[in-house]
Amino acid sequence: MTDRLTAYRRKRDFERTPEPAGQAGTAAGDGSRAFVVQRHRARRTHYDFRLEIDGVLVSWAVPKGPTLDPEVRRIAVHVEDHPLEYFDFEGVIPAGQYGAGDVIVWDAGTWQPGPGKGGETDPGRAVRAGELHLDLFGQKLRGRFVLVRTGAAGSAKEDWLLLHKHDEFAVPGWSAEEHPQSVLSGRTNDEVKADPDRLWRSGARPRGPP
């Protein structure tokens, strides 16, 4: 597990950033998996889409945010794995640190892998193969999503697409920017930036679909 987090730790000074250094993770005994989406105002605003897979949060940066509109394809850049403790990270990464800016827990919940290319259902293998089908059970995001790699595998920043399927949860014209509050604290990015030391409930990783 340490190897999965090497890139994450190398980029951060944990004496300066409030982000967690991370520990080895284990899957829940009931087979459920957590997901989190964090709205991150760094050099550019983007949404960090993170899925619990094999003891870490496998992560993509989505510049325009995920959507429930099945006609829209969102660019998603595959970035370094994050520790499971990042699930409820909300605060301000200080200037001079990697990803400096304010972060909120924009959405969170659980997810389940669906059968993908060739019937693959193991999410780790599906990511390595470049196509992951998943069902999200979040407070904002629900329904069947697909992540598809479009760039070269193994590059420093792999390009993927994130899309929502046509199902009962699809909403034409749905925009992440119209839903700015944190599902953890109820705060916006502006409010977190103004009061980064305020406490919020933590350690509440959801388990199992509602």
GROMACS elastic network, one bead per residue, 0.5 to 0.9 nm:
[ bonds ]
;  ai    aj funct       b0    kb
    1     4     6  0.52115   500
    1     5     6  0.68438   500
    1    23     6  0.80665   500
    1    24     6  0.54511   500
    1    25     6  0.74637   500
    1    54     6  0.88328   500
    1    55     6  0.73672   500
    1    56     6  0.79942   500
    2     5     6  0.53654   500
    2     6     6  0.62811   500
    2    22     6  0.89506   500
    2    23     6  0.77658   500
    2    24     6  0.67916   500
    3     6     6  0.51660   500
    3     7     6  0.81393   500
    4     7     6  0.74666   500
    4     8     6  0.82736   500
    4    56     6  0.75606   500
    4    80     6  0.84173   500
    4    81     6  0.65137   500
    4    82     6  0.83339   500
    4    83     6  0.88652   500
    5     8     6  0.51391   500
    5     9     6  0.61690   500
    5    10     6  0.85391   500
    5    21     6  0.88445   500
    5    22     6  0.78115   500
    5    23     6  0.88512   500
    5    56     6  0.80394   500
    5    80     6  0.77325   500
    5    81     6  0.61417   500
    5    82     6  0.64744   500
    5    83     6  0.69145   500
    6     9     6  0.52871   500
    6    10     6  0.60200   500
    6    11     6  0.88144   500
    6    80     6  0.89120   500
    6    81     6  0.88360   500
    7    10     6  0.51676   500
    7    11     6  0.65684   500
    7    80     6  0.62732   500
    7    81     6  0.77278   500
    8    11     6  0.57112   500
    8    12     6  0.70220   500
    8    21     6  0.84952   500
    8    80     6  0.59827   500
    8    81     6  0.65677   500
    8    82     6  0.62991   500
    8    83     6  0.83731   500
    9    12     6  0.54278   500
    9    13     6  0.77826   500
    9    14     6  0.83039   500
    9    21     6  0.66349   500
    9    22     6  0.85066   500
    9    82     6  0.89259   500
   10    13     6  0.80135   500
   11    97     6  0.82600   500
   11    98     6  0.62679   500
   12    15     6  0.88428   500
   12    16     6  0.83579   500
   12    17     6  0.72187   500
   12    19     6  0.84815   500
   12    21     6  0.85600   500
   12    97     6  0.66981   500
   12    98     6  0.62379   500
   13    16     6  0.56080   500
   13    17     6  0.61813   500
   13    97     6  0.73129   500
   13    98     6  0.86611   500
   14    17     6  0.51016   500
   14    18     6  0.68078   500
   14    19     6  0.69179   500
   14    20     6  0.74559   500
   14    21     6  0.66083   500
   15    18     6  0.79277   500
   16    19     6  0.88704   500
   16    93     6  0.85235   500
   16    94     6  0.73615   500
   16    97     6  0.78055   500
   17    20     6  0.83165   500
   17    92     6  0.82384   500
   17    93     6  0.56870   500
   17    94     6  0.63119   500
   17    97     6  0.70395   500
   17    98     6  0.89528   500
   17   100     6  0.89732   500
   18    89     6  0.86133   500
   18    91     6  0.76763   500
   18    92     6  0.76154   500
   18    93     6  0.67107   500
   18    94     6  0.84625   500
   19    22     6  0.88014   500
   19    85     6  0.87991   500
   19    86     6  0.72295   500
   19    89     6  0.69006   500
   19    90     6  0.87716   500
   19    91     6  0.85472   500
   19    92     6  0.89352   500
   19    93     6  0.74624   500
   20    23     6  0.87789   500
   20    83     6  0.75325   500
   20    85     6  0.62968   500
   20    86     6  0.64182   500
   20    89     6  0.79607   500
   21    83     6  0.74136   500
   21    85     6  0.82957   500
   21    86     6  0.89293   500
   22    25     6  0.84609   500
   22    82     6  0.78383   500
   22    84     6  0.70016   500
   22    85     6  0.61039   500
   22    86     6  0.78537   500
   23    83     6  0.67528   500
   23    84     6  0.78625   500
   23    85     6  0.78531   500
   24    55     6  0.68514   500
   24    56     6  0.79891   500
   24    83     6  0.78132   500
   24    84     6  0.84016   500
   25    54     6  0.79225   500
   25    56     6  0.64006   500
   25    83     6  0.75688   500
   25    84     6  0.65048   500
   25    85     6  0.88212   500
   26    29     6  0.87743   500
   26    54     6  0.74016   500
   26    55     6  0.50365   500
   26    56     6  0.84536   500
   27    30     6  0.84055   500
   27    31     6  0.68936   500
   27    32     6  0.77392   500
   27    33     6  0.73510   500
   27    52     6  0.83618   500
   27    53     6  0.81835   500
   27    54     6  0.69206   500
   27    55     6  0.59858   500
   28    31     6  0.55201   500
   28    32     6  0.60813   500
   28    33     6  0.71895   500
   28   207     6  0.79134   500
   29    32     6  0.77125   500
   30    33     6  0.89989   500
   30   207     6  0.82072   500
   30   208     6  0.79241   500
   31   207     6  0.88628   500
   31   208     6  0.82611   500
   32   110     6  0.68187   500
   32   111     6  0.71492   500
   32   112     6  0.71491   500
   32   206     6  0.88344   500
   32   207     6  0.58216   500
   32   208     6  0.52707   500
   32   209     6  0.80474   500
   33    51     6  0.75753   500
   33    52     6  0.55646   500
   33    53     6  0.73792   500
   33   109     6  0.85368   500
   33   110     6  0.54276   500
   33   111     6  0.56153   500
   33   112     6  0.67818   500
   33   206     6  0.84115   500
   33   207     6  0.68999   500
   33   208     6  0.74099   500
   34    50     6  0.86049   500
   34    51     6  0.64033   500
   34    52     6  0.53618   500
   34    53     6  0.86939   500
   34    57     6  0.86236   500
   34    84     6  0.89196   500
   34    87     6  0.81424   500
   34   108     6  0.75067   500
   34   109     6  0.57967   500
   34   111     6  0.61027   500
   34   112     6  0.89086   500
   34   205     6  0.67857   500
   34   206     6  0.64265   500
   34   207     6  0.68139   500
   34   208     6  0.83143   500
   35    49     6  0.77259   500
   35    50     6  0.55892   500
   35    52     6  0.59344   500
   35    57     6  0.78063   500
   35    87     6  0.75335   500
   35   107     6  0.83145   500
   35   108     6  0.56454   500
   35   109     6  0.55247   500
   35   110     6  0.54276   500
   35   111     6  0.63936   500
   35   136     6  0.80214   500
   35   137     6  0.88023   500
   35   138     6  0.80988   500
   35   205     6  0.88702   500
   35   206     6  0.87603   500
   36    48     6  0.79800   500
   36    49     6  0.62834   500
   36    50     6  0.53053   500
   36    51     6  0.67659   500
   36    52     6  0.86500   500
   36    57     6  0.86779   500
   36    86     6  0.88250   500
   36    87     6  0.60239   500
   36    88     6  0.80410   500
   36   105     6  0.70238   500
   36   106     6  0.76565   500
   36   107     6  0.57266   500
   36   109     6  0.66015   500
   36   110     6  0.83270   500
   36   138     6  0.84758   500
   37    47     6  0.63430   500
   37    48     6  0.53399   500
   37    50     6  0.60584   500
   37    51     6  0.88013   500
   37    65     6  0.89550   500
   37    66     6  0.88762   500
   37    87     6  0.86411   500
   37   104     6  0.86007   500
   37   105     6  0.62136   500
   37   106     6  0.55384   500
   37   107     6  0.50479   500
   37   108     6  0.62301   500
   38    46     6  0.83873   500
   38    47     6  0.54905   500
   38    48     6  0.50119   500
   38    49     6  0.67812   500
   38    50     6  0.82784   500
   38    87     6  0.88481   500
   38    89     6  0.84747   500
   38    90     6  0.81584   500
   38   103     6  0.63191   500
   38   104     6  0.54201   500
   38   107     6  0.68528   500
   38   108     6  0.86354   500
   38   182     6  0.85131   500
   39    45     6  0.73207   500
   39    46     6  0.60597   500
   39    48     6  0.64350   500
   39    49     6  0.89987   500
   39    65     6  0.82154   500
   39   102     6  0.82174   500
   39   103     6  0.56782   500
   39   104     6  0.54019   500
   39   105     6  0.65830   500
   39   106     6  0.56258   500
   39   107     6  0.87400   500
   39   180     6  0.83811   500
   39   182     6  0.84973   500
   39   189     6  0.76803   500
   40    44     6  0.81830   500
   40    45     6  0.57149   500
   40    46     6  0.54823   500
   40    47     6  0.58585   500
   40    48     6  0.69774   500
   40    99     6  0.84123   500
   40   101     6  0.68595   500
   40   102     6  0.58578   500
   40   104     6  0.67382   500
   40   105     6  0.89609   500
   40   189     6  0.80004   500
   41    44     6  0.59699   500
   41    46     6  0.64865   500
   41    47     6  0.85584   500
   41    99     6  0.85298   500
   41   100     6  0.81301   500
   41   101     6  0.52965   500
   41   102     6  0.53948   500
   41   103     6  0.65164   500
   41   189     6  0.76064   500
   42    45     6  0.58534   500
   42    46     6  0.78108   500
   42    93     6  0.87850   500
   42    99     6  0.56125   500
   42   100     6  0.54718   500
   42   102     6  0.68922   500
   42   103     6  0.85292   500
   43    99     6  0.75601   500
   43   100     6  0.75854   500
   43   101     6  0.75530   500
   44    63     6  0.79939   500
   45    63     6  0.67479   500
   45    64     6  0.80838   500
   46    61     6  0.64878   500
   46    62     6  0.56955   500
   46    64     6  0.61701   500
   46    65     6  0.64169   500
   47    60     6  0.82857   500
   47    61     6  0.57722   500
   47    62     6  0.50240   500
   47    63     6  0.61094   500
   47    64     6  0.71177   500
   47    65     6  0.51500   500
   47    66     6  0.76488   500
   47   106     6  0.83049   500
   48    59     6  0.66674   500
   48    60     6  0.57893   500
   48    62     6  0.61393   500
   48    63     6  0.85146   500
   48    65     6  0.81720   500
   49    58     6  0.83007   500
   49    59     6  0.56244   500
   49    60     6  0.51607   500
   49    61     6  0.61938   500
   49    62     6  0.68764   500
   49    65     6  0.85002   500
   49    66     6  0.81783   500
   49    76     6  0.84919   500
   50    57     6  0.53584   500
   50    58     6  0.54496   500
   50    60     6  0.64571   500
   50    61     6  0.87353   500
   50    81     6  0.85638   500
   50    82     6  0.81460   500
   50    87     6  0.82846   500
   51    56     6  0.79555   500
   51    57     6  0.50522   500
   51    58     6  0.52248   500
   51    59     6  0.65305   500
   51    60     6  0.89442   500
   51   110     6  0.87444   500
   51   111     6  0.78615   500
   52    55     6  0.65307   500
   52    56     6  0.56052   500
   52    58     6  0.62715   500
   52    59     6  0.89291   500
   52    84     6  0.72266   500
   52   110     6  0.88562   500
   52   111     6  0.85463   500
   53    56     6  0.56805   500
   53    57     6  0.61520   500
   53    58     6  0.62896   500
   53   123     6  0.67094   500
   53   124     6  0.63500   500
   54    57     6  0.82685   500
   54    58     6  0.87905   500
   54   123     6  0.85060   500
   54   124     6  0.69256   500
   55    83     6  0.78446   500
   55    84     6  0.69980   500
   56    81     6  0.63235   500
   56    82     6  0.59367   500
   56    83     6  0.51158   500
   56    84     6  0.53681   500
   56    85     6  0.89586   500
   57    80     6  0.89676   500
   57    81     6  0.55952   500
   57    83     6  0.58343   500
   57    84     6  0.57252   500
   57    85     6  0.89399   500
   57    86     6  0.78980   500
   57    87     6  0.79911   500
   58    78     6  0.82081   500
   58    79     6  0.79345   500
   58    80     6  0.72255   500
   58    82     6  0.65100   500
   58    83     6  0.88002   500
   59    77     6  0.83780   500
   59    78     6  0.60365   500
   59    79     6  0.56582   500
   59    80     6  0.64389   500
   59    81     6  0.57333   500
   59    82     6  0.69751   500
   60    76     6  0.55882   500
   60    77     6  0.50787   500
   60    79     6  0.54768   500
   60    80     6  0.81880   500
   60    81     6  0.89335   500
   60   160     6  0.84224   500
   61    65     6  0.84383   500
   61    75     6  0.83391   500
   61    76     6  0.54088   500
   61    77     6  0.50299   500
   61    78     6  0.65297   500
   61    79     6  0.68518   500
   62    65     6  0.51371   500
   62    66     6  0.68850   500
   62    74     6  0.69019   500
   62    75     6  0.59845   500
   62    77     6  0.65028   500
   62   161     6  0.89583   500
   62   162     6  0.82042   500
   63    66     6  0.87742   500
   63    74     6  0.79292   500
   63    75     6  0.69521   500
   63    76     6  0.71588   500
   63    77     6  0.85286   500
   64    67     6  0.87326   500
   64    74     6  0.69288   500
   64    75     6  0.78374   500
   64   175     6  0.86397   500
   64   176     6  0.77618   500
   64   177     6  0.83044   500
   65    74     6  0.72916   500
   65    75     6  0.88050   500
   65    76     6  0.87886   500
   65   175     6  0.77486   500
   65   176     6  0.57432   500
   65   177     6  0.77116   500
   66    69     6  0.89265   500
   66    73     6  0.88407   500
   66    74     6  0.67012   500
   66   141     6  0.81388   500
   66   162     6  0.71493   500
   66   163     6  0.76511   500
   66   164     6  0.84529   500
   66   175     6  0.77535   500
   66   176     6  0.64248   500
   67    70     6  0.78005   500
   67    72     6  0.73869   500
   67    73     6  0.84911   500
   67    74     6  0.78755   500
   67   141     6  0.77871   500
   67   162     6  0.86962   500
   67   163     6  0.74107   500
   67   164     6  0.69624   500
   67   170     6  0.87949   500
   67   171     6  0.83406   500
   67   172     6  0.89887   500
   67   173     6  0.82736   500
   67   174     6  0.58459   500
   67   175     6  0.57929   500
   67   176     6  0.62564   500
   68    71     6  0.88980   500
   68    72     6  0.83825   500
   68   141     6  0.70338   500
   68   142     6  0.78423   500
   68   143     6  0.82979   500
   68   145     6  0.88576   500
   68   163     6  0.80441   500
   68   164     6  0.57394   500
   68   165     6  0.82630   500
   68   169     6  0.71266   500
   68   170     6  0.50559   500
   68   171     6  0.52270   500
   68   172     6  0.70162   500
   68   173     6  0.78815   500
   68   174     6  0.56505   500
   68   175     6  0.76957   500
   68   176     6  0.87890   500
   69    72     6  0.57026   500
   69    73     6  0.86490   500
   69   163     6  0.80537   500
   69   164     6  0.64288   500
   69   165     6  0.82411   500
   69   166     6  0.83598   500
   69   170     6  0.57172   500
   69   171     6  0.50426   500
   69   173     6  0.56785   500
   69   174     6  0.55611   500
   69   175     6  0.80807   500
   70    73     6  0.77569   500
   70   163     6  0.64633   500
   70   165     6  0.52952   500
   70   166     6  0.56526   500
   70   167     6  0.85467   500
   70   170     6  0.62291   500
   70   171     6  0.74668   500
   70   172     6  0.69816   500
   71   163     6  0.80875   500
   71   164     6  0.79682   500
   71   165     6  0.85203   500
   71   166     6  0.85721   500
   71   172     6  0.75034   500
   71   173     6  0.87070   500
   72   162     6  0.88158   500
   72   163     6  0.66288   500
   72   164     6  0.78349   500
   72   172     6  0.88575   500
   72   173     6  0.85967   500
   73   161     6  0.62341   500
   73   162     6  0.59925   500
   73   163     6  0.51452   500
   73   164     6  0.80730   500
   74   160     6  0.84097   500
   74   161     6  0.54679   500
   74   162     6  0.50612   500
   74   163     6  0.63304   500
   75   159     6  0.70588   500
   75   160     6  0.60006   500
   75   162     6  0.63502   500
   76   147     6  0.82502   500
   76   149     6  0.87911   500
   76   158     6  0.84072   500
   76   159     6  0.61202   500
   76   161     6  0.53482   500
   76   162     6  0.61368   500
   77   157     6  0.61030   500
   77   158     6  0.56154   500
   77   160     6  0.58344   500
   77   161     6  0.81689   500
   78    81     6  0.89201   500
   78   149     6  0.87911   500
   78   156     6  0.86055   500
   78   157     6  0.57556   500
   78   158     6  0.50915   500
   78   159     6  0.64036   500
   78   160     6  0.69249   500
   79   156     6  0.78708   500
   79   157     6  0.60173   500
   79   158     6  0.74669   500
   80   157     6  0.87078   500
   82    85     6  0.82215   500
   82    86     6  0.66185   500
   82    87     6  0.89272   500
   83    86     6  0.56244   500
   83    87     6  0.79528   500
   84    87     6  0.57161   500
   84    88     6  0.88314   500
   85    88     6  0.67898   500
   85    89     6  0.73869   500
   85   203     6  0.81034   500
   86    89     6  0.50131   500
   86    90     6  0.86525   500
   87    90     6  0.89481   500
   87   105     6  0.80737   500
   87   108     6  0.81568   500
   87   203     6  0.83223   500
   87   204     6  0.88119   500
   87   205     6  0.71437   500
   88   104     6  0.87253   500
   88   105     6  0.66039   500
   88   108     6  0.87662   500
   88   184     6  0.75661   500
   88   201     6  0.86301   500
   88   202     6  0.60806   500
   88   203     6  0.68306   500
   88   204     6  0.75878   500
   88   205     6  0.76937   500
   89   103     6  0.76317   500
   89   104     6  0.74406   500
   89   105     6  0.70163   500
   89   202     6  0.83023   500
   90   102     6  0.78097   500
   90   103     6  0.52620   500
   90   105     6  0.60214   500
   90   182     6  0.88404   500
   90   184     6  0.84021   500
   90   185     6  0.87383   500
   90   192     6  0.78246   500
   90   196     6  0.83627   500
   90   200     6  0.86167   500
   91   101     6  0.85304   500
   91   102     6  0.57958   500
   91   103     6  0.53426   500
   91   104     6  0.66720   500
   91   189     6  0.87660   500
   91   192     6  0.61118   500
   91   193     6  0.72709   500
   91   195     6  0.86011   500
   91   196     6  0.52676   500
   91   197     6  0.74636   500
   91   198     6  0.87100   500
   92   100     6  0.73396   500
   92   101     6  0.55842   500
   92   103     6  0.61001   500
   92   104     6  0.89291   500
   92   192     6  0.73073   500
   92   193     6  0.63403   500
   92   196     6  0.59194   500
   92   197     6  0.87123   500
   93    96     6  0.87694   500
   93    97     6  0.67387   500
   93    98     6  0.79040   500
   93    99     6  0.67895   500
   93   101     6  0.51719   500
   93   102     6  0.62092   500
   93   103     6  0.77631   500
   94    97     6  0.58584   500
   94    98     6  0.85979   500
   94    99     6  0.85200   500
   94   100     6  0.52989   500
   94   101     6  0.66064   500
   94   102     6  0.85803   500
   95    98     6  0.82792   500
   95    99     6  0.85006   500
   95   100     6  0.51359   500
   95   101     6  0.71996   500
   96    99     6  0.85446   500
   96   100     6  0.65475   500
   97   100     6  0.53113   500
   97   101     6  0.89466   500
   99   102     6  0.89520   500
  101   193     6  0.81102   500
  102   189     6  0.61759   500
  102   190     6  0.80583   500
  102   192     6  0.67893   500
  102   193     6  0.57468   500
  102   196     6  0.83428   500
  103   106     6  0.86618   500
  103   189     6  0.64589   500
  103   192     6  0.75404   500
  103   193     6  0.83239   500
  104   107     6  0.88195   500
  104   181     6  0.80133   500
  104   182     6  0.56117   500
  104   183     6  0.84182   500
  104   184     6  0.80296   500
  104   185     6  0.84076   500
  104   187     6  0.76979   500
  104   188     6  0.71063   500
  104   189     6  0.60938   500
  104   192     6  0.73591   500
  105   108     6  0.71193   500
  105   181     6  0.83792   500
  105   182     6  0.50744   500
  105   183     6  0.61063   500
  105   184     6  0.59665   500
  105   185     6  0.80317   500
  106   140     6  0.84326   500
  106   179     6  0.83686   500
  106   180     6  0.71739   500
  106   181     6  0.64276   500
  106   183     6  0.57148   500
  106   184     6  0.77168   500
  106   188     6  0.88229   500
  107   138     6  0.64248   500
  107   139     6  0.61620   500
  107   140     6  0.60982   500
  107   141     6  0.72816   500
  107   181     6  0.89505   500
  107   182     6  0.69084   500
  107   183     6  0.56651   500
  107   184     6  0.80192   500
  108   137     6  0.82285   500
  108   138     6  0.53311   500
  108   139     6  0.65236   500
  108   140     6  0.80554   500
  108   141     6  0.83878   500
  108   183     6  0.71701   500
  108   184     6  0.82895   500
  108   205     6  0.84520   500
  108   206     6  0.79198   500
  109   136     6  0.73703   500
  109   137     6  0.55577   500
  109   139     6  0.67731   500
  109   141     6  0.87266   500
  109   205     6  0.77671   500
  109   206     6  0.57376   500
  109   207     6  0.76738   500
  109   208     6  0.82851   500
  109   209     6  0.76122   500
  109   210     6  0.88407   500
  110   135     6  0.85901   500
  110   136     6  0.62269   500
  110   137     6  0.52527   500
  110   138     6  0.64450   500
  110   205     6  0.87356   500
  110   206     6  0.63925   500
  110   207     6  0.63243   500
  110   208     6  0.60215   500
  110   209     6  0.59105   500
  110   210     6  0.86619   500
  111   134     6  0.67059   500
  111   135     6  0.54614   500
  111   137     6  0.57681   500
  111   138     6  0.80700   500
  111   208     6  0.79353   500
  111   209     6  0.73187   500
  112   123     6  0.89837   500
  112   133     6  0.87507   500
  112   134     6  0.56215   500
  112   135     6  0.52256   500
  112   136     6  0.67704   500
  112   137     6  0.84317   500
  112   209     6  0.86895   500
  113   116     6  0.85044   500
  113   121     6  0.61073   500
  113   122     6  0.73081   500
  113   123     6  0.62249   500
  113   132     6  0.74523   500
  113   133     6  0.59428   500
  113   135     6  0.63289   500
  113   136     6  0.89356   500
  114   119     6  0.85877   500
  114   120     6  0.80841   500
  114   121     6  0.59011   500
  114   122     6  0.87736   500
  114   123     6  0.86107   500
  114   132     6  0.77149   500
  114   134     6  0.50201   500
  114   135     6  0.67913   500
  114   144     6  0.83262   500
  115   118     6  0.79143   500
  115   120     6  0.53524   500
  115   122     6  0.85107   500
  115   132     6  0.82097   500
  115   133     6  0.63901   500
  115   134     6  0.82106   500
  116   119     6  0.50476   500
  116   120     6  0.50460   500
  116   121     6  0.64367   500
  116   126     6  0.72737   500
  116   131     6  0.67103   500
  116   132     6  0.61000   500
  116   133     6  0.54992   500
  116   134     6  0.87486   500
  116   146     6  0.88233   500
  117   120     6  0.58384   500
  117   121     6  0.88410   500
  117   126     6  0.78771   500
  117   129     6  0.84738   500
  117   131     6  0.67363   500
  117   132     6  0.80825   500
  117   133     6  0.86693   500
  120   123     6  0.79072   500
  120   125     6  0.76204   500
  120   126     6  0.63107   500
  120   132     6  0.85923   500
  121   124     6  0.89065   500
  121   125     6  0.81230   500
  121   126     6  0.70477   500
  121   132     6  0.84724   500
  121   133     6  0.83495   500
  122   125     6  0.55516   500
  122   126     6  0.60850   500
  122   127     6  0.87995   500
  123   127     6  0.61157   500
  123   128     6  0.86045   500
  123   132     6  0.66725   500
  123   133     6  0.84261   500
  123   134     6  0.87426   500
  124   127     6  0.53237   500
  124   128     6  0.64161   500
  124   129     6  0.86823   500
  124   132     6  0.89162   500
  125   128     6  0.50716   500
  125   129     6  0.60784   500
  125   130     6  0.86067   500
  125   132     6  0.89017   500
  126   130     6  0.61909   500
  126   131     6  0.55695   500
  126   132     6  0.52633   500
  126   133     6  0.82672   500
  127   130     6  0.50126   500
  127   131     6  0.58597   500
  127   132     6  0.58336   500
  127   147     6  0.84077   500
  127   148     6  0.85925   500
  127   149     6  0.84718   500
  128   131     6  0.79096   500
  128   153     6  0.80885   500
  129   132     6  0.83173   500
  129   149     6  0.85057   500
  129   153     6  0.87203   500
  130   147     6  0.77929   500
  130   148     6  0.57086   500
  130   150     6  0.80789   500
  130   153     6  0.77446   500
  130   160     6  0.83033   500
  131   146     6  0.72121   500
  131   147     6  0.56562   500
  131   149     6  0.63220   500
  132   145     6  0.83743   500
  132   146     6  0.56996   500
  132   147     6  0.51270   500
  132   148     6  0.65836   500
  133   144     6  0.71838   500
  133   145     6  0.59911   500
  133   147     6  0.65265   500
  133   148     6  0.86873   500
  134   143     6  0.81917   500
  134   144     6  0.56546   500
  134   145     6  0.53523   500
  134   146     6  0.62387   500
  134   147     6  0.82950   500
  135   142     6  0.70776   500
  135   143     6  0.52770   500
  135   145     6  0.61399   500
  135   146     6  0.87391   500
  136   141     6  0.63783   500
  136   143     6  0.54294   500
  136   144     6  0.65131   500
  136   145     6  0.73500   500
  136   209     6  0.84487   500
  137   140     6  0.84596   500
  137   141     6  0.67421   500
  137   142     6  0.50489   500
  137   143     6  0.70108   500
  137   208     6  0.85306   500
  137   209     6  0.56906   500
  137   210     6  0.71128   500
  138   142     6  0.56615   500
  138   143     6  0.89621   500
  138   209     6  0.83835   500
  138   210     6  0.87771   500
  139   142     6  0.75110   500
  139   183     6  0.73820   500
  140   176     6  0.88619   500
  140   179     6  0.83163   500
  140   183     6  0.86846   500
  141   169     6  0.85131   500
  142   145     6  0.84984   500
  142   169     6  0.61384   500
  142   170     6  0.83894   500
  143   164     6  0.74873   500
  143   165     6  0.76604   500
  143   166     6  0.89331   500
  143   167     6  0.69143   500
  143   168     6  0.74594   500
  143   169     6  0.54457   500
  143   170     6  0.74315   500
  144   163     6  0.87426   500
  144   164     6  0.60303   500
  144   165     6  0.56042   500
  144   166     6  0.80875   500
  144   167     6  0.72639   500
  144   169     6  0.82491   500
  144   170     6  0.89249   500
  145   162     6  0.71053   500
  145   163     6  0.56369   500
  145   165     6  0.58536   500
  146   161     6  0.79506   500
  146   162     6  0.58260   500
  146   163     6  0.54412   500
  146   164     6  0.64365   500
  146   165     6  0.74156   500
  147   160     6  0.65633   500
  147   161     6  0.56231   500
  147   163     6  0.67101   500
  148   159     6  0.86971   500
  148   160     6  0.52830   500
  148   161     6  0.52195   500
  148   162     6  0.67223   500
  148   163     6  0.85866   500
  149   152     6  0.79019   500
  149   153     6  0.77730   500
  149   158     6  0.72287   500
  149   159     6  0.60115   500
  149   161     6  0.63687   500
  150   153     6  0.86393   500
  150   158     6  0.77848   500
  150   159     6  0.55543   500
  150   160     6  0.50483   500
  150   161     6  0.69025   500
  151   155     6  0.80968   500
  151   157     6  0.87075   500
  151   158     6  0.55780   500
  151   160     6  0.66452   500
  152   155     6  0.60294   500
  152   157     6  0.89928   500
  152   158     6  0.63920   500
  152   159     6  0.76087   500
  153   156     6  0.89960   500
  153   158     6  0.64211   500
  153   159     6  0.87631   500
  154   157     6  0.79473   500
  154   158     6  0.69300   500
  155   158     6  0.55480   500
  155   159     6  0.88965   500
  164   167     6  0.83916   500
  164   169     6  0.89906   500
  164   170     6  0.71114   500
  165   169     6  0.87778   500
  165   170     6  0.70952   500
  166   169     6  0.78586   500
  166   170     6  0.58511   500
  166   171     6  0.89922   500
  167   170     6  0.54926   500
  168   171     6  0.85196   500
  170   174     6  0.85680   500
  171   174     6  0.56507   500
  174   177     6  0.89974   500
  174   178     6  0.80722   500
  175   178     6  0.56881   500
  175   179     6  0.75781   500
  176   179     6  0.55203   500
  176   180     6  0.72784   500
  177   180     6  0.58592   500
  179   182     6  0.87736   500
  180   187     6  0.82785   500
  180   188     6  0.59194   500
  180   189     6  0.77970   500
  181   184     6  0.87342   500
  181   185     6  0.80771   500
  181   186     6  0.53231   500
  181   187     6  0.52696   500
  181   189     6  0.77729   500
  182   185     6  0.55649   500
  182   187     6  0.52289   500
  182   188     6  0.60911   500
  182   189     6  0.81140   500
  183   186     6  0.56170   500
  183   187     6  0.80731   500
  184   187     6  0.80636   500
  184   200     6  0.74238   500
  184   201     6  0.72711   500
  184   202     6  0.82639   500
  185   188     6  0.86761   500
  185   199     6  0.89081   500
  185   200     6  0.60638   500
  185   201     6  0.75486   500
  187   190     6  0.79778   500
  187   191     6  0.57981   500
  187   192     6  0.65417   500
  188   191     6  0.51891   500
  188   192     6  0.63667   500
  188   193     6  0.86531   500
  189   192     6  0.51273   500
  189   193     6  0.60873   500
  189   194     6  0.85923   500
  190   193     6  0.51219   500
  190   194     6  0.62112   500
  190   195     6  0.87552   500
  191   194     6  0.50824   500
  191   195     6  0.62319   500
  191   196     6  0.80535   500
  192   195     6  0.51924   500
  192   196     6  0.50747   500
  192   197     6  0.83256   500
  192   198     6  0.80353   500
  193   196     6  0.55247   500
  195   198     6  0.58685   500
  196   199     6  0.84178   500
  199   202     6  0.87906   500
  201   204     6  0.73996   500
  202   205     6  0.82479   500
  206   209     6  0.83711   500
  207   210     6  0.86861   500
